[in-house]
Amino acid sequence: MNLKREPAIVTGTVVGLIMAFVTWLKTMGYLDWTPEQVTATERLVEYVVMFGTPVVGAIVTRYFVTPVSDPRDNNGNPLRP
């Protein structure tokens, strides 16, 4: 499985891990949240991860990919003569 081609798996895993941690904190008595607060936190985490993952992915991709319109090497020299 190529995780770069499966963003839903990565997003679901991150959301699941965060919510498992929140559930553990609530179970251990560190958080005194109502069910509505837990649901609101779940939704917030889902939205942040859903919208943050593509943005971070685009930034990382832009860093590693050479633009086709103006290709340059690592020193900034044009690749075309």
C-alpha positions as CSV (number, residue, x, y, z in Angstrom):
1,M,0.0,0.0,0.0
2,N,1.4,3.4,-1.0
3,L,0.3,5.9,1.6
4,K,1.1,8.8,-0.7
5,R,-1.8,7.6,-2.9
6,E,-4.1,6.9,0.0
7,P,-4.7,10.2,1.9
8,A,-8.0,9.0,3.3
9,I,-6.1,6.2,5.2
10,V,-3.6,8.7,6.6
11,T,-6.3,11.1,7.6
12,G,-8.5,8.5,9.2
13,T,-5.5,7.1,11.1
14,V,-4.5,10.5,12.5
15,V,-8.1,11.3,13.5
16,G,-8.5,7.8,15.1
17,L,-5.3,8.1,17.1
18,I,-6.2,11.6,18.4
19,M,-9.7,10.5,19.4
20,A,-8.4,7.3,21.0
21,F,-6.1,9.6,23.1
22,V,-9.0,11.9,24.0
23,T,-11.1,8.9,25.0
24,W,-8.3,7.5,27.1
25,L,-7.9,10.8,28.9
26,K,-11.7,10.9,29.6
27,T,-11.7,7.3,30.8
28,M,-8.8,8.0,33.2
29,G,-10.6,11.0,34.6
30,Y,-8.3,13.6,33.3
31,L,-11.1,15.2,31.3
32,D,-14.6,15.9,32.6
33,W,-16.3,16.4,29.3
34,T,-19.9,15.9,28.3
35,P,-20.8,13.8,25.3
36,E,-21.5,17.0,23.3
37,Q,-18.0,18.3,24.1
38,V,-16.4,15.0,23.0
39,T,-18.4,15.1,19.7
40,A,-17.5,18.7,19.1
41,T,-13.8,17.8,19.6
42,E,-14.1,14.9,17.2
43,R,-15.6,17.1,14.6
44,L,-12.9,19.8,15.1
45,V,-10.1,17.2,14.8
46,E,-11.7,15.8,11.7
47,Y,-12.0,19.1,10.0
48,V,-8.5,20.3,10.9
49,V,-6.9,17.1,9.6
50,M,-9.1,17.0,6.5
51,F,-8.3,20.5,5.5
52,G,-4.7,20.6,6.8
53,T,-3.5,17.4,5.1
54,P,-3.9,18.7,1.5
55,V,-2.3,22.1,2.4
56,V,0.7,20.4,4.0
57,G,0.9,18.0,1.1
58,A,0.8,20.8,-1.4
59,I,3.6,22.6,0.4
60,V,5.8,19.6,0.7
61,T,5.1,18.6,-3.0
62,R,6.0,22.1,-4.1
63,Y,9.3,21.9,-2.2
64,F,10.4,18.7,-3.9
65,V,9.0,19.2,-7.4
66,T,10.7,21.2,-10.2
67,P,8.3,23.6,-11.9
68,V,7.9,22.7,-15.6
69,S,7.7,26.4,-16.7
70,D,11.1,27.4,-15.1
71,P,13.1,24.3,-14.3
72,R,16.3,25.0,-12.2
73,D,18.9,22.9,-10.5
74,N,19.7,22.9,-6.8
75,N,22.0,25.9,-7.3
76,G,19.3,28.0,-9.0
77,N,20.8,27.7,-12.5
78,P,18.4,27.3,-15.4
79,L,18.2,23.7,-16.8
80,R,17.5,24.9,-20.3
81,P,20.4,26.4,-22.4
